[in-house]
Amino acid sequence: MEMQSVRSETVKTSEFQKALETVEALPLEAQEILIDIVEKRLSQQRRANLVQEVHEARQAYTEGQIRRGSVADLMAELDD
């Protein structure tokens, strides 16, 4: 099982290295544009993930799976 993990990491590293070499072959201005695009896409992905988490939390609250209360309330409930 550990050998598969090593191979998987080697493949990932190899693919990552190829991607870096491809980017480094671009002119500096193109690299900067690429960085800007990647940063914006990452930001969009984080935003989408946050929206999904909020949606799931609201749904769980609506379904009664989440309760509100203070730390003292939680501690009292744990003692019961």
SVG drawing of the C-alpha trace seen along z (x, -y; Angstrom):
<svg xmlns="http://www.w3.org/2000/svg" viewBox="-36 -41 47 43">
<polyline fill="none" stroke="black" stroke-width="0.4" points="0.0,0.0 2.8,-2.4 4.5,-1.8 1.3,-3.0 1.4,-6.2 5.0,-6.7 4.2,-6.2 1.2,-8.5 3.3,-11.2 6.0,-10.7 3.4,-11.0 1.9,-14.2 5.4,-15.7 6.2,-14.8 3.0,-16.4 3.5,-19.4 7.1,-19.8 5.9,-19.6 3.3,-22.3 6.0,-24.5 8.3,-24.0 5.5,-24.9 4.7,-28.1 8.4,-29.0 8.7,-28.7 6.1,-31.5 7.1,-35.2 7.1,-37.0 4.0,-39.0 2.1,-35.8 3.2,-34.2 1.8,-37.3 -1.5,-37.0 -1.6,-33.3 -1.0,-34.0 -3.8,-36.6 -6.2,-34.1 -5.3,-31.3 -5.7,-33.6 -9.1,-34.7 -10.2,-31.1 -9.0,-30.1 -11.0,-33.0 -14.1,-31.9 -13.7,-28.3 -13.3,-29.5 -16.4,-31.7 -18.4,-28.8 -17.2,-26.5 -18.2,-29.0 -21.7,-29.5 -22.1,-25.7 -21.1,-25.4 -23.5,-28.2 -26.3,-26.5 -25.5,-23.2 -25.4,-24.8 -28.7,-26.6 -30.3,-23.4 -28.9,-21.5 -30.2,-24.3 -33.7,-24.2 -33.8,-20.4 -32.9,-20.8 -29.5,-19.2 -27.8,-22.2 -28.7,-23.9 -27.8,-27.4 -26.4,-28.1 -23.5,-29.3 -20.5,-27.4 -22.1,-27.0 -25.2,-25.5 -22.9,-23.0 -21.0,-22.1 -24.3,-21.6 -25.6,-19.3 -22.4,-17.3 -22.7,-16.8 -26.2,-15.4"/>
</svg>
